[in-house]
Structure formats: structure tokens, C-alpha cells
Amino acid sequence: MYYDRGNHHEFVSLVKDLARPGELTQSQTFDFEFTHVEKPYESYTGQNVKLRYFLRATINRRLSDISKELGIVVHTLSAFPDLNSSIKMEVGIEDCLHIEFEYNKSKYHLKDVIVGKIYFLLVRIKIRHMEIDIIRRETTGTGPSVYHENDTIAKYEIMDGAPVRGESIPIRLFLAGYELTPTMRDINKKFSVRYYLNLVLIDEEERRYFKQQVSRIFAYFRLTLIGLVIASFLMIY
């Protein structure tokens, strides 16, 4: 935790002795192997927390030890969900604005495209433009010391100008260009990472109206006839 750099919280720790006490007078090679090591969490570097795996080699000496570390990146995978239904919701402000939006799927490949439509059923405010934002929220700490950090990953404008009643605006957001990590929930009881997909409308007086959707990003693997396909997905509830 960046605000508590003096304390490191270990969740995996394995140690092997490679040589008995003695003297090193020439170059030597020491073989080692860690088999069947569970790596339960994804590597992650965020605004307030860093989760990392590393190998550390240490030579214990009488005066001072010699130590060297080598970092390892861990990427976790999960099964691809069977259902992939569309999403359709209605939101608005009473007697001022009523819109309906839908997405063709609820789960998207990170190289895929979010496709949908916005329908304006009632428009009585002067809207200037509309955008979709991808927000990453990092939650660290527990109890009264919980801290939330929001990071806007993407802002994508989907409409410029004032819409009229009955108009529909298409959505086409390419995900390949954005750096998204998997959703993380209560990792080692220290932090969580969640994503939100915001539909934002801005009027001529710079007032913002938005509807927020919780999004989940996950990795999956799937066997096919031509080999192993590995990818990540963005899941929108």
C-alpha cells in the first residue's frame, strides 16, 4: 500500500536453501525449482496499491547480506461465461428527459467493440453533447480507513448537438486501445478494483447528467479446434 510503504503484506512465501555454509572461491551454478506454486491473484500496479510476485536470491554473510530480486508478472484466467444477453434500460428526469439505451451484449472481448443505441423519448433540456466514460475505481483499506480512487480510462464522444424526440444515436466503442485490468474483489482483504461504464449528457450550461453501469473485466480461456485462445473480457451488468 503506497500510503503504508513500511509494511508489506505477504500472501505467498516459499524458501529453499541452495548451499550449505562455506566459502565461494569460484563461479558456481545452483539449480532450484518451485513446483505447483499457487498464484491466486493477478499482478497489479494501481494508484494506491501494488501487488507483485518476485524471486529473491540472498547470500548470507557475516557483515552484510547480498540480495537480488527478479519480478514476475502473473495473469489469471477464468472460464468464459455461457450467457451473453443484451442490456436494455430506461433512465431520465421527470418531465425533462427520458432516454432508453441498450447494448447488444453484456460481455465483450477486450479487442471487441461495444455496440448499442440511445433512444430519446423525451427531450426538454438543451443538450450539447453526449459521451461514454470508462471509470476504474480502486478501493484500498478496510473499515473507517477505506479510500476510493477513481481513474477515467476513456472518454468517447458519441453525439455532438441537440437531439430531438424520437431520435436514436448509435454507440460504437472500440476497447482495444485502452489499458484495462481484470476486476479484483477484496484481494487478500486489502483492495478491490471495479469498473464503471458511464453514459454522460452535458447541456449548454455545462451541467452533467449521467447513468452509471457497473462493469466487470475478466480473463478467460477456451479450447478450439485450432489451438488455445487466451483473451480478456469486459462484462457489463
C-alpha positions in Angstrom: 0.0 0.0 0.0 1.6 3.3 -1.1 0.4 5.2 1.9 1.9 2.5 4.2 5.2 1.7 2.5 6.8 0.5 5.7 4.5 -2.6 5.9 4.5 -5.3 3.2 1.7 -7.9 3.3 2.9 -11.4 2.1 0.3 -13.9 0.9 2.8 -16.4 -0.7 6.2 -17.2 0.6 8.4 -20.2 -0.3 12.1 -20.6 0.7 14.7 -23.1 -0.5 18.3 -23.4 0.8 20.6 -23.8 -2.1 24.0 -24.2 -0.4 25.4 -25.1 3.0 27.6 -22.6 4.9 31.1 -22.4 3.4 33.3 -20.3 1.0 32.8 -19.4 -2.6 36.1 -19.2 -4.4 34.9 -19.5 -8.0 31.8 -19.3 -10.2 29.1 -21.8 -9.3 25.6 -22.6 -10.5 22.8 -23.6 -8.2 19.7 -25.3 -9.6 16.3 -24.7 -8.0 12.7 -25.4 -8.7 9.4 -24.3 -7.1 6.7 -26.8 -8.3 2.9 -26.4 -8.1 3.0 -22.9 -6.7 -0.4 -21.3 -6.3 -0.5 -17.8 -7.5 -4.1 -16.7 -6.5 -4.0 -13.1 -7.5 -3.3 -11.0 -10.7 -0.3 -8.8 -10.7 -1.4 -5.2 -10.3 0.0 -1.7 -10.1 -2.5 1.0 -9.3 -2.9 4.4 -7.8 -2.5 3.4 -4.1 -1.5 -0.3 -4.1 0.9 -2.6 -5.8 0.6 -6.4 -5.9 3.8 -8.2 -7.2 5.4 -11.6 -7.4 9.2 -11.9 -7.4 12.1 -14.2 -6.9 14.8 -13.2 -4.4 18.2 -14.7 -4.1 20.1 -14.0 -0.9 23.7 -14.7 0.1 24.0 -14.6 3.9 27.3 -13.1 5.0 28.8 -12.2 8.4 29.0 -8.5 7.7 26.1 -7.8 5.3 23.9 -9.9 3.1 23.8 -9.7 -0.8 20.3 -9.8 -2.2 18.9 -9.7 -5.8 15.2 -9.7 -6.9 13.6 -10.6 -10.2 10.0 -9.6 -10.8 7.4 -12.0 -12.3 4.1 -10.9 -13.9 1.1 -13.2 -13.2 -2.0 -13.2 -15.3 -5.0 -15.2 -14.0 -7.6 -16.8 -16.3 -11.2 -17.9 -15.8 -13.9 -19.8 -17.7 -15.8 -18.0 -20.4 -19.4 -17.4 -19.3 -22.1 -19.3 -21.1 -24.8 -16.5 -21.2 -24.2 -13.3 -23.2 -27.6 -11.5 -23.1 -28.2 -7.9 -24.2 -28.8 -5.0 -21.8 -31.8 -2.5 -22.1 -32.6 0.2 -19.6 -34.7 3.4 -19.3 -33.5 6.5 -17.4 -34.5 10.1 -17.2 -35.5 13.2 -15.3 -39.2 13.7 -14.7 -40.9 16.0 -17.3 -37.4 16.9 -18.7 -35.6 14.0 -20.2 -36.4 10.4 -20.9 -34.0 8.1 -22.7 -33.6 4.4 -23.4 -30.3 2.8 -24.0 -29.3 -0.7 -25.0 -26.1 -2.8 -25.6 -26.2 -5.8 -27.9 -24.2 -7.9 -25.5 -23.3 -8.0 -21.8 -19.8 -9.4 -22.2 -17.1 -8.1 -24.5 -13.7 -9.2 -25.6 -11.0 -6.6 -24.9 -10.4 -6.5 -28.7 -14.1 -6.3 -29.4 -16.5 -3.3 -29.8 -19.2 -2.2 -27.5 -22.2 -1.7 -29.8 -25.5 -0.1 -28.8 -28.1 2.6 -29.3 -29.6 5.5 -27.3 -33.2 6.4 -27.9 -34.6 9.8 -27.0 -38.2 9.5 -25.9 -38.5 13.0 -24.3 -36.1 15.9 -24.6 -36.9 19.2 -22.8 -33.4 20.3 -21.9 -30.7 21.8 -24.3 -28.2 19.0 -24.6 -24.8 20.0 -26.1 -23.2 16.6 -26.5 -23.1 13.0 -25.1 -20.2 10.7 -24.2 -19.3 7.3 -22.7 -16.7 7.2 -20.0 -14.9 4.1 -18.7 -14.1 4.6 -15.0 -11.8 2.5 -12.9 -12.4 2.6 -9.1 -9.7 1.4 -6.8 -10.7 0.7 -3.2 -8.0 0.3 -0.5 -8.1 -0.2 3.2 -10.9 -1.5 5.4 -13.4 -0.1 7.9 -13.2 3.6 8.6 -9.9 3.9 6.6 -11.4 2.9 3.3 -10.1 5.1 0.4 -11.6 5.3 -3.1 -9.5 6.4 -6.1 -11.3 7.0 -9.4 -9.4 7.0 -12.7 -11.0 7.9 -16.0 -9.7 5.3 -18.5 -11.6 6.6 -21.6 -13.9 9.4 -22.7 -15.6 8.7 -26.0 -18.0 11.3 -27.5 -21.0 9.6 -29.3 -23.1 12.7 -30.0 -22.5 16.4 -30.8 -25.5 18.7 -30.9 -29.1 18.8 -29.6 -31.2 15.7 -30.1 -34.9 15.7 -30.7 -37.7 13.4 -29.6 -37.7 10.1 -31.5 -34.0 10.3 -32.5 -31.6 7.4 -32.0 -27.8 7.6 -31.5 -25.6 4.6 -32.3 -22.8 3.5 -29.9 -19.6 2.0 -31.2 -16.7 2.0 -28.7 -13.5 0.1 -29.6 -11.9 -1.4 -26.5 -8.6 -2.5 -28.0 -6.9 0.9 -27.4 -7.5 1.1 -23.6 -5.5 -0.4 -20.8 -8.0 -2.4 -18.7 -7.1 -4.8 -15.9 -9.4 -7.6 -14.6 -11.9 -6.7 -11.9 -10.5 -7.6 -8.5 -12.7 -8.2 -5.4 -11.3 -8.0 -1.9 -7.8 -9.1 -2.8 -6.1 -10.5 0.3 -8.7 -8.3 2.2 -6.6 -5.3 1.2 -8.0 -3.8 -2.0 -10.6 -4.1 -4.8 -10.7 -2.8 -8.4 -14.0 -2.2 -10.2 -15.0 -0.6 -13.5 -18.0 1.6 -14.4 -19.4 2.5 -17.8 -20.9 6.0 -17.6 -23.3 7.4 -20.1 -22.9 11.2 -19.7 -25.0 14.0 -21.2 -23.8 17.7 -21.0 -26.2 20.6 -21.5 -25.4 24.1 -22.7 -24.9 25.3 -19.1 -22.2 22.6 -18.5 -24.5 20.5 -16.3 -23.8 16.8 -16.4 -26.4 14.1 -16.4 -25.2 10.5 -16.3 -26.2 6.9 -15.8 -23.6 4.6 -14.3 -23.3 0.9 -15.1 -21.1 -1.4 -13.0 -18.7 -3.3 -15.4 -16.7 -6.4 -14.8 -13.5 -7.3 -16.6 -12.2 -10.8 -16.5 -9.9 -13.2 -18.3 -10.9 -16.5 -19.8 -9.5 -19.4 -21.8 -11.3 -21.5 -24.4 -10.1 -24.6 -26.3 -10.8 -24.5 -30.1 -10.0 -26.8 -33.0 -7.0 -24.7 -34.0 -5.4 -24.4 -30.5 -5.7 -22.4 -27.4 -7.3 -18.9 -27.4 -6.4 -16.7 -24.5 -8.1 -13.3 -24.0 -9.8 -11.0 -21.5 -13.4 -9.8 -21.4 -15.3 -6.8 -20.2 -18.7 -7.7 -18.6 -21.4 -5.1 -18.2 -24.3 -5.6 -15.8 
